[in-house]
Amino acid sequence: MTEYAMVTGAASGMGRATAEVMQAAGWSLLLVDLDARRLEAVCAELREHGPVDFLAGDLTDAAFIEQLLKTMAERGTSAVVHCAGISPTMGVPARILDVNLAATIALVDGLVDVIADSAAVVLFASSAAHMIATTFDEQISQALGARDLAPLYALASSPELAYAISKRGVLLLARNRATSFGKRNMRINSISPGLIDTPMSRAEMVQQPMMETMLKNSPLPRLALPQEVGKVAAFLCGPDASFITGTDILVDGGVMTVGLDVVMD
């Protein structure tokens, strides 16, 4: 039986790398991205190695989410890796929250009814979610519980803060939905990438000099390859992670746990 993995943000960066890793691990793929042209090109390359379908569209569009969920149900999807998102320089605060958090909630809430029992879901948060630690957890948790993000839009006074809140929300979403997913033996986790060698990260580093300082003070002072993050996602989707759920894994070279104090001094 063919097992399908759905990967969002698959046209470039960590999404594309994750798709490649998942395919090498034996998954058939359903790839999603806003950029139809680039997505189709990626699919053409990957089809040389196995079954690949794609669906292009905007995850903030409820009609597209509905179409995606229907397609996933038809494929019998057993793994979901949600990489799609935008960084602080790519939008105003409201748009960042729309893409990174509101769309993620809509996708996750729809997944319960369409993915296979015992399926695994991996959401991409960010090391930025750890930089605000528990500062906004109460507000975010209340918003997630009420499915009303209006208070978070009011809090997000800058693109940088909107990004951190949105990714903290993603992290808490995986934690908060673990129990309901577990009732069907499904797992949901998040990954918090740090500084990764992607066009998006490099563009952010130009705009935010602190990121270069963080890189220099990291225990592993280099940019990670996107495949290094993709391998963690593939692990979380596989049988070796069968008892891991509701947790977040930092893939940041140790910045948040070791190097951040140096940066902040």
Kinemage of the C-alpha trace (Angstrom):
@kinemage 1
@onewidth
@group {chain A} dominant
@subgroup {mainchain}
@vectorlist {calphas} color= white
{ca met a 1} P 0.000 0.000 0.000
{ca thr a 2} L 1.341 3.414 -0.963
{ca glu a 3} L 1.806 5.767 1.976
{ca tyr a 4} L 1.463 9.454 1.144
{ca ala a 5} L 3.139 12.347 2.920
{ca met a 6} L 1.845 15.877 2.365
{ca val a 7} L 4.478 18.628 2.558
{ca thr a 8} L 3.645 22.341 2.398
{ca gly a 9} L 6.062 25.071 1.340
{ca ala a 10} L 7.620 22.471 -0.920
{ca ala a 11} L 8.764 24.728 -3.771
{ca ser a 12} L 11.933 25.856 -1.995
{ca gly a 13} L 13.988 25.933 1.179
{ca met a 14} L 13.206 23.597 4.048
{ca gly a 15} L 9.965 22.449 2.430
{ca arg a 16} L 11.701 21.232 -0.694
{ca ala a 17} L 14.500 19.619 1.322
{ca thr a 18} L 11.942 17.872 3.520
{ca ala a 19} L 10.146 16.541 0.449
{ca glu a 20} L 13.418 15.126 -0.861
{ca val a 21} L 14.215 13.473 2.479
{ca met a 22} L 10.713 12.049 2.811
{ca gln a 23} L 10.864 10.636 -0.690
{ca ala a 24} L 14.235 9.008 0.023
{ca ala a 25} L 12.634 7.430 3.117
{ca gly a 26} L 10.060 5.746 0.882
{ca trp a 27} L 7.085 8.108 1.024
{ca ser a 28} L 4.964 9.026 -1.966
{ca leu a 29} L 4.394 12.769 -1.993
{ca leu a 30} L 1.650 15.333 -2.205
{ca leu a 31} L 3.387 18.711 -2.392
{ca val a 32} L 1.803 22.102 -1.729
{ca asp a 33} L 3.003 25.648 -2.309
{ca leu a 34} L 1.733 29.074 -3.313
{ca asp a 35} L 4.222 29.301 -6.200
{ca ala a 36} L 2.742 27.030 -8.849
{ca arg a 37} L 5.571 27.437 -11.366
{ca arg a 38} L 8.353 26.561 -8.956
{ca leu a 39} L 6.321 23.782 -7.380
{ca glu a 40} L 5.701 22.140 -10.741
{ca ala a 41} L 9.430 22.282 -11.498
{ca val a 42} L 10.278 20.610 -8.173
{ca cys a 43} L 7.698 17.905 -8.831
{ca ala a 44} L 9.111 17.242 -12.284
{ca glu a 45} L 12.529 16.587 -10.746
{ca leu a 46} L 11.221 14.408 -7.922
{ca arg a 47} L 9.020 12.299 -10.202
{ca glu a 48} L 12.212 10.738 -11.543
{ca his a 49} L 12.485 8.980 -8.178
{ca gly a 50} L 8.894 8.147 -7.230
{ca pro a 51} L 5.214 9.153 -7.193
{ca val a 52} L 4.652 12.888 -6.688
{ca asp a 53} L 1.429 14.886 -6.914
{ca phe a 54} L 1.067 18.598 -6.265
{ca leu a 55} L -1.527 21.209 -5.463
{ca ala a 56} L -0.759 24.923 -5.729
{ca gly a 57} L -2.651 27.529 -3.772
{ca asp a 58} L -2.876 29.893 -0.819
{ca leu a 59} L -3.296 28.194 2.554
{ca thr a 60} L -5.005 31.305 3.926
{ca asp a 61} L -7.853 30.654 1.454
{ca ala a 62} L -10.536 28.493 3.090
{ca ala a 63} L -11.608 27.119 -0.285
{ca phe a 64} L -8.062 25.935 -0.996
{ca ile a 65} L -7.804 24.309 2.440
{ca glu a 66} L -11.031 22.440 1.666
{ca gln a 67} L -9.671 21.308 -1.689
{ca leu a 68} L -6.408 20.196 -0.090
{ca leu a 69} L -8.142 18.216 2.647
{ca lys a 70} L -10.302 16.461 0.070
{ca thr a 71} L -7.232 15.518 -1.954
{ca met a 72} L -5.471 14.250 1.156
{ca ala a 73} L -8.458 12.079 2.058
{ca glu a 74} L -8.430 10.582 -1.440
{ca arg a 75} L -4.717 9.777 -1.120
{ca gly a 76} L -4.998 8.209 2.330
{ca thr a 77} L -2.353 10.555 3.735
{ca ser a 78} L -0.319 9.147 6.636
{ca ala a 79} L 2.115 12.021 7.286
{ca val a 80} L 1.913 15.804 7.153
{ca val a 81} L 4.841 18.199 7.333
{ca his a 82} L 3.679 21.801 7.370
{ca cys a 83} L 6.690 23.937 6.440
{ca ala a 84} L 4.929 26.852 4.727
{ca gly a 85} L 5.293 30.259 6.337
{ca ile a 86} L 6.651 33.756 5.893
{ca ser a 87} L 9.376 35.669 7.733
{ca pro a 88} L 9.261 39.178 9.262
{ca thr a 89} L 10.482 40.916 6.107
{ca met a 90} L 7.842 39.236 3.939
{ca gly a 91} L 4.688 40.880 5.257
{ca val a 92} L 2.912 43.193 7.661
{ca pro a 93} L 1.999 41.801 11.111
{ca ala a 94} L -1.541 40.781 10.144
{ca arg a 95} L -0.365 38.896 7.065
{ca ile a 96} L 2.325 37.098 9.072
{ca leu a 97} L -0.260 35.929 11.596
{ca asp a 98} L -2.646 34.962 8.789
{ca val a 99} L -0.092 32.768 7.039
{ca asn a 100} L 1.890 31.363 9.944
{ca leu a 101} L -0.785 30.777 12.553
{ca ala a 102} L -4.378 31.177 11.321
{ca ala a 103} L -3.760 28.992 8.264
{ca thr a 104} L -1.958 26.415 10.388
{ca ile a 105} L -4.901 26.190 12.782
{ca ala a 106} L -7.331 25.765 9.887
{ca leu a 107} L -5.178 23.029 8.385
{ca val a 108} L -4.643 21.162 11.662
{ca asp a 109} L -8.312 21.300 12.622
{ca gly a 110} L -9.248 19.858 9.234
{ca leu a 111} L -6.634 17.108 9.317
{ca val a 112} L -8.279 15.120 12.090
{ca asp a 113} L -11.057 13.972 9.767
{ca val a 114} L -8.991 13.189 6.676
{ca ile a 115} L -5.642 11.669 7.626
{ca ala a 116} L -5.200 8.024 8.469
{ca asp a 117} L -5.412 6.681 12.007
{ca ser a 118} L -1.878 6.536 13.468
{ca ala a 119} L -0.759 9.347 11.126
{ca ala a 120} L 1.926 11.836 12.155
{ca val a 121} L 1.834 15.623 11.797
{ca val a 122} L 4.874 17.895 12.060
{ca leu a 123} L 4.475 21.669 12.229
{ca phe a 124} L 7.327 24.097 11.635
{ca ala a 125} L 7.650 26.621 14.452
{ca ser a 126} L 10.916 28.562 14.875
{ca ser a 127} L 13.665 29.285 17.366
{ca ala a 128} L 12.014 32.730 17.531
{ca ala a 129} L 9.186 31.007 19.407
{ca his a 130} L 11.676 30.241 22.172
{ca met a 131} L 13.015 33.788 22.312
{ca ile a 132} L 9.722 35.034 23.743
{ca ala a 133} L 9.591 31.958 25.994
{ca thr a 134} L 6.352 31.989 28.003
{ca thr a 135} L 5.723 35.747 27.758
{ca phe a 136} L 2.573 35.418 25.664
{ca asp a 137} L 1.606 31.819 26.403
{ca glu a 138} L -1.527 32.643 28.357
{ca gln a 139} L -2.894 34.933 25.637
{ca ile a 140} L -1.936 32.524 22.870
{ca ser a 141} L -3.414 29.495 24.629
{ca gln a 142} L -6.657 31.348 25.274
{ca ala a 143} L -6.832 32.399 21.626
{ca leu a 144} L -6.210 28.845 20.452
{ca gly a 145} L -8.853 27.481 22.799
{ca ala a 146} L -11.439 30.039 21.728
{ca arg a 147} L -10.353 29.863 18.078
{ca asp a 148} L -10.325 33.655 18.157
{ca leu a 149} L -6.992 35.194 17.189
{ca ala a 150} L -8.132 38.831 17.398
{ca pro a 151} L -6.231 39.456 20.683
{ca leu a 152} L -3.020 38.222 19.074
{ca tyr a 153} L -3.412 40.562 16.105
{ca ala a 154} L -3.752 43.388 18.630
{ca leu a 155} L -0.541 42.303 20.390
{ca ala a 156} L 1.546 42.074 17.213
{ca ser a 157} L 2.929 45.603 17.010
{ca ser a 158} L 5.775 44.801 14.584
{ca pro a 159} L 6.561 42.151 11.977
{ca glu a 160} L 9.239 40.680 14.258
{ca leu a 161} L 6.844 40.331 17.188
{ca ala a 162} L 4.091 39.018 14.921
{ca tyr a 163} L 6.481 36.363 13.669
{ca ala a 164} L 7.546 35.292 17.156
{ca ile a 165} L 3.934 35.169 18.383
{ca ser a 166} L 2.815 33.244 15.303
{ca lys a 167} L 5.529 30.635 15.734
{ca arg a 168} L 4.963 30.385 19.481
{ca gly a 169} L 1.352 29.761 18.549
{ca val a 170} L 2.372 26.939 16.225
{ca leu a 171} L 4.447 25.346 18.982
{ca leu a 172} L 1.572 25.592 21.470
{ca leu a 173} L -0.892 24.330 18.877
{ca ala a 174} L 1.028 21.059 18.569
{ca arg a 175} L 1.123 20.765 22.348
{ca asn a 176} L -2.554 21.601 22.815
{ca arg a 177} L -3.872 19.296 20.082
{ca ala a 178} L -1.808 16.256 21.138
{ca thr a 179} L -4.525 14.804 23.360
{ca ser a 180} L -7.296 14.978 20.761
{ca phe a 181} L -4.954 13.535 18.126
{ca gly a 182} L -3.894 10.786 20.508
{ca lys a 183} L -7.470 9.509 20.766
{ca arg a 184} L -6.997 8.232 17.218
{ca asn a 185} L -3.413 7.141 17.839
{ca met a 186} L -2.214 10.114 15.782
{ca arg a 187} L 0.804 12.179 16.768
{ca ile a 188} L 1.505 15.891 16.364
{ca asn a 189} L 4.810 17.638 17.069
{ca ser a 190} L 6.659 20.785 16.086
{ca ile a 191} L 10.185 21.633 14.989
{ca ser a 192} L 11.871 24.937 15.763
{ca pro a 193} L 14.577 25.599 13.159
{ca gly a 194} L 17.259 28.152 13.885
{ca leu a 195} L 19.514 29.706 11.259
{ca ile a 196} L 19.152 27.616 8.118
{ca asp a 197} L 20.894 28.040 4.775
{ca thr a 198} L 17.844 29.080 2.745
{ca pro a 199} L 17.115 32.205 0.701
{ca met a 200} L 14.578 33.286 3.332
{ca ser a 201} L 17.069 33.037 6.216
{ca arg a 202} L 19.794 34.825 4.296
{ca ala a 203} L 17.410 37.661 3.451
{ca glu a 204} L 16.477 37.981 7.125
{ca met a 205} L 20.138 38.076 8.162
{ca val a 206} L 20.687 41.103 5.933
{ca gln a 207} L 17.847 42.942 7.669
{ca gln a 208} L 18.574 41.756 11.217
{ca pro a 209} L 22.261 42.031 12.240
{ca met a 210} L 21.538 40.256 15.550
{ca met a 211} L 21.156 37.030 13.611
{ca glu a 212} L 24.817 37.210 12.574
{ca thr a 213} L 25.785 37.675 16.216
{ca met a 214} L 23.687 34.662 17.166
{ca leu a 215} L 25.397 32.625 14.481
{ca lys a 216} L 28.884 33.566 15.678
{ca asn a 217} L 28.032 32.663 19.287
{ca ser a 218} L 26.336 29.384 18.493
{ca pro a 219} L 27.961 26.183 19.786
{ca leu a 220} L 27.794 25.086 16.148
{ca pro a 221} L 28.636 28.385 14.407
{ca arg a 222} L 27.296 27.689 10.935
{ca leu a 223} L 24.055 27.755 9.016
{ca ala a 224} L 22.293 24.405 9.017
{ca leu a 225} L 21.535 22.697 5.742
{ca pro a 226} L 17.785 22.517 5.111
{ca gln a 227} L 18.145 18.753 4.763
{ca glu a 228} L 19.265 18.602 8.407
{ca val a 229} L 15.863 19.937 9.412
{ca gly a 230} L 14.082 17.706 6.909
{ca lys a 231} L 15.668 14.628 8.456
{ca val a 232} L 14.231 15.554 11.857
{ca ala a 233} L 10.790 15.943 10.271
{ca ala a 234} L 11.132 12.560 8.563
{ca phe a 235} L 12.149 10.963 11.859
{ca leu a 236} L 9.084 12.401 13.608
{ca cys a 237} L 6.859 10.984 10.868
{ca gly a 238} L 8.407 7.534 11.053
{ca pro a 239} L 7.975 4.489 13.295
{ca asp a 240} L 11.070 5.276 15.371
{ca ala a 241} L 9.197 8.297 16.809
{ca ser a 242} L 6.036 6.315 17.587
{ca phe a 243} L 5.899 7.477 21.237
{ca ile a 244} L 6.733 11.150 20.657
{ca thr a 245} L 3.885 13.649 20.564
{ca gly a 246} L 3.023 17.136 21.784
{ca thr a 247} L 6.640 18.223 21.881
{ca asp a 248} L 8.924 20.681 20.107
{ca ile a 249} L 12.422 19.905 18.863
{ca leu a 250} L 14.933 22.731 18.500
{ca val a 251} L 17.172 22.383 15.450
{ca asp a 252} L 19.250 25.489 16.032
{ca gly a 253} L 22.848 24.486 16.674
{ca gly a 254} L 22.400 25.098 20.398
{ca val a 255} L 21.680 28.840 20.189
{ca met a 256} L 18.598 28.814 22.407
{ca thr a 257} L 19.974 26.484 25.044
{ca val a 258} L 23.620 27.552 25.154
{ca gly a 259} L 24.451 30.543 22.998
{ca leu a 260} L 21.609 32.975 23.654
{ca asp a 261} L 22.990 34.168 26.996
{ca val a 262} L 26.181 35.187 25.229
{ca val a 263} L 24.203 37.120 22.609
{ca met a 264} L 22.142 38.912 25.237
{ca asp a 265} L 25.111 39.944 27.458
